[in-house]
Amino acid sequence: MSLHQKLPASPTKDWLLQRITAVLLVPLTMPLLIFLKLCLNATYAETMAWLKSPWHTLALELWLLLTCYHAVLGLRVVIEDYVADEATQLLLIKAINLVFAFAAVAALYFIFCIY
């Protein structure tokens, strides 16, 4: 059984999803860059007020989720291309999925803690 039979996604679907997430990340990065620039001179209260805005929070959450998913897709391709052993590939891909899933959940939790 090949690696692609063990894992649910196909290479074509992964390629397309990686391009879609990249395109979606471009406009979502703009609010984040604006926020980071404003944080340089903002007080704590101003920063928290910006983060508590529903639209800013939504943009940040979407950016975090898409970034994690985009990273998983990219790292998966690198592993499939450069790791020869299929068992090692499967182990690394599962580990990356677990690490980024944990990172995404933790990031969302901390954003929700702001409220």
RARA-V852084 format. One line per field, one symbol per residue. ss: DSSP state (a for helix, b for strand, c for the rest). phi: phi as a letter, one per 20 degrees, with the letter a starting at -180 (. if undefined). Layout:
# RARA-V852084
ss = ???
phi = ???
This chain:
# RARA-V852084
ss = ccaaaaccccaaaaaaaaaaaaaaaaaaaaaaaaaaaaaccccaaaaaaaaacaaaaaaaaaaaaaaaaaaaaaaaaaaaaacccaaaaaaaaaaaaaaaaaaaaaaaaaaaaac
phi = .efffedfeegffffffffffffffgffffffffgfffffdeeffffffffefgffffffffffffffffffffffffffeddfffffgfffffffgffffffffffffffffff
